[in-house]
Amino acid sequence: MEQFQIVVSEIQSVRQQMASLNAQIMELKATSEAVTNQPAELSLHQQLGGVLIEVADRQSLIEVLNKDVSTLSEHLERLQTREVDLVNSYEELKKVLEGSN
């Protein structure tokens, strides 16, 4: 029973992490799109710490944003695999517990 509760807790944790990563990925994609669509004659600023810095190289910023999306997407894929494994463990433990009642 204790292991069953641990698996349930881990599933909840993984799902929370996945939701957070999805939100971050969507935000980064929206930012990348906004940078791409920003007219060249308008200045673009990036926040670094508590300071806004004017961006001189937009393409480099887009590349950084895309790399961050890629990194987070890879992490999300690993979490999705972990979730599948945990759900399988959950189902197996559930069967065992149902069989012992």
CYANA upper distance limits for C-alpha pairs under 8 A (distance plus 0.5 A):
  1 MET  CA      5 GLN  CA      6.91
  1 MET  CA     97 LEU  CA      7.85
  2 GLU  CA      6 ILE  CA      6.80
  3 GLN  CA      7 VAL  CA      6.72
  4 PHE  CA      8 VAL  CA      6.79
  4 PHE  CA     90 TYR  CA      7.08
  4 PHE  CA     93 LEU  CA      6.64
  4 PHE  CA     94 LYS  CA      7.93
  5 GLN  CA      9 SER  CA      6.64
  6 ILE  CA     10 GLU  CA      6.64
  7 VAL  CA     11 ILE  CA      6.63
  7 VAL  CA     86 LEU  CA      6.89
  7 VAL  CA     89 SER  CA      7.80
  7 VAL  CA     90 TYR  CA      6.73
  8 VAL  CA     12 GLN  CA      6.82
  8 VAL  CA     90 TYR  CA      7.52
  9 SER  CA     13 SER  CA      6.71
 10 GLU  CA     14 VAL  CA      6.57
 10 GLU  CA     86 LEU  CA      7.97
 11 ILE  CA     15 ARG  CA      6.61
 11 ILE  CA     83 GLU  CA      6.69
 11 ILE  CA     86 LEU  CA      6.73
 11 ILE  CA     87 VAL  CA      7.64
 12 GLN  CA     16 GLN  CA      6.71
 13 SER  CA     17 GLN  CA      6.75
 14 VAL  CA     18 MET  CA      6.61
 14 VAL  CA     79 LEU  CA      6.93
 14 VAL  CA     82 ARG  CA      8.19
 14 VAL  CA     83 GLU  CA      6.93
 15 ARG  CA     19 ALA  CA      6.67
 15 ARG  CA     83 GLU  CA      7.95
 16 GLN  CA     20 SER  CA      6.75
 17 GLN  CA     21 LEU  CA      6.64
 17 GLN  CA     79 LEU  CA      8.41
 18 MET  CA     22 ASN  CA      6.55
 18 MET  CA     76 LEU  CA      6.59
 18 MET  CA     79 LEU  CA      7.22
 18 MET  CA     80 GLN  CA      8.05
 19 ALA  CA     23 ALA  CA      6.74
 20 SER  CA     24 GLN  CA      6.77
 21 LEU  CA     25 ILE  CA      6.54
 21 LEU  CA     72 LEU  CA      7.05
 21 LEU  CA     73 SER  CA      8.32
 21 LEU  CA     76 LEU  CA      7.03
 22 ASN  CA     26 MET  CA      6.64
 22 ASN  CA     76 LEU  CA      8.20
 23 ALA  CA     27 GLU  CA      6.66
 24 GLN  CA     28 LEU  CA      6.63
 24 GLN  CA     72 LEU  CA      8.49
 25 ILE  CA     29 LYS  CA      6.62
 25 ILE  CA     69 VAL  CA      6.04
 25 ILE  CA     72 LEU  CA      7.22
 25 ILE  CA     73 SER  CA      7.76
 26 MET  CA     30 ALA  CA      6.63
 27 GLU  CA     31 THR  CA      6.61
 28 LEU  CA     32 SER  CA      6.58
 28 LEU  CA     65 LEU  CA      6.70
 28 LEU  CA     66 ASN  CA      8.22
 28 LEU  CA     68 ASP  CA      8.19
 28 LEU  CA     69 VAL  CA      6.97
 29 LYS  CA     33 GLU  CA      6.65
 29 LYS  CA     65 LEU  CA      8.05
 29 LYS  CA     66 ASN  CA      8.01
 29 LYS  CA     69 VAL  CA      7.62
 30 ALA  CA     34 ALA  CA      6.60
 31 THR  CA     35 VAL  CA      6.65
 31 THR  CA     65 LEU  CA      8.33
 32 SER  CA     36 THR  CA      6.68
 32 SER  CA     62 ILE  CA      6.15
 32 SER  CA     65 LEU  CA      6.68
 32 SER  CA     66 ASN  CA      7.78
 33 GLU  CA     37 ASN  CA      6.61
 34 ALA  CA     38 GLN  CA      6.45
 35 VAL  CA     44 LEU  CA      8.21
 35 VAL  CA     58 ARG  CA      7.73
 35 VAL  CA     62 ILE  CA      7.62
 36 THR  CA     58 ARG  CA      8.50
 36 THR  CA     62 ILE  CA      8.04
 38 GLN  CA     42 LEU  CA      7.53
 38 GLN  CA     44 LEU  CA      8.23
 43 SER  CA     54 GLU  CA      7.40
 43 SER  CA     55 VAL  CA      7.96
 44 LEU  CA     54 GLU  CA      6.27
 44 LEU  CA     55 VAL  CA      6.01
 44 LEU  CA     56 ALA  CA      8.47
 45 HIS  CA     52 LEU  CA      6.39
 45 HIS  CA     53 ILE  CA      5.77
 45 HIS  CA     54 GLU  CA      4.74
 45 HIS  CA     55 VAL  CA      5.81
 46 GLN  CA     52 LEU  CA      5.97
 46 GLN  CA     53 ILE  CA      5.79
 46 GLN  CA     54 GLU  CA      6.81
 46 GLN  CA     55 VAL  CA      6.84
 47 GLN  CA     51 VAL  CA      6.14
 47 GLN  CA     52 LEU  CA      4.88
 47 GLN  CA     53 ILE  CA      6.67
 48 LEU  CA     52 LEU  CA      6.64
 48 LEU  CA     53 ILE  CA      7.41
 55 VAL  CA     61 LEU  CA      8.37
 57 ASP  CA     61 LEU  CA      7.13
 58 ARG  CA     62 ILE  CA      6.73
 59 GLN  CA     63 GLU  CA      6.67
 60 SER  CA     64 VAL  CA      6.70
 61 LEU  CA     65 LEU  CA      6.68
 62 ILE  CA     66 ASN  CA      6.56
 63 GLU  CA     67 LYS  CA      6.54
 64 VAL  CA     68 ASP  CA      6.66
 65 LEU  CA     69 VAL  CA      6.77
 66 ASN  CA     70 SER  CA      6.68
 67 LYS  CA     71 THR  CA      6.65
 68 ASP  CA     72 LEU  CA      6.60
 69 VAL  CA     73 SER  CA      6.44
 70 SER  CA     74 GLU  CA      6.71
 71 THR  CA     75 HIS  CA      6.88
 72 LEU  CA     76 LEU  CA      6.57
 73 SER  CA     77 GLU  CA      6.70
 74 GLU  CA     78 ARG  CA      6.95
 75 HIS  CA     79 LEU  CA      6.81
 76 LEU  CA     80 GLN  CA      6.62
 77 GLU  CA     81 THR  CA      6.78
 78 ARG  CA     82 ARG  CA      6.72
 79 LEU  CA     83 GLU  CA      6.52
 80 GLN  CA     84 VAL  CA      6.82
 81 THR  CA     85 ASP  CA      6.87
 82 ARG  CA     86 LEU  CA      6.62
 83 GLU  CA     87 VAL  CA      6.55
 84 VAL  CA     88 ASN  CA      6.68
 85 ASP  CA     89 SER  CA      6.76
 86 LEU  CA     90 TYR  CA      6.51
 87 VAL  CA     91 GLU  CA      6.67
 88 ASN  CA     92 GLU  CA      6.76
 89 SER  CA     93 LEU  CA      6.57
 90 TYR  CA     94 LYS  CA      6.47
 91 GLU  CA     95 LYS  CA      6.77
 92 GLU  CA     96 VAL  CA      6.85
 93 LEU  CA     97 LEU  CA      6.59
 94 LYS  CA     98 GLU  CA      6.53
 95 LYS  CA     99 GLY  CA      6.52
 96 VAL  CA    100 SER  CA      6.79
 97 LEU  CA    101 ASN  CA      7.08
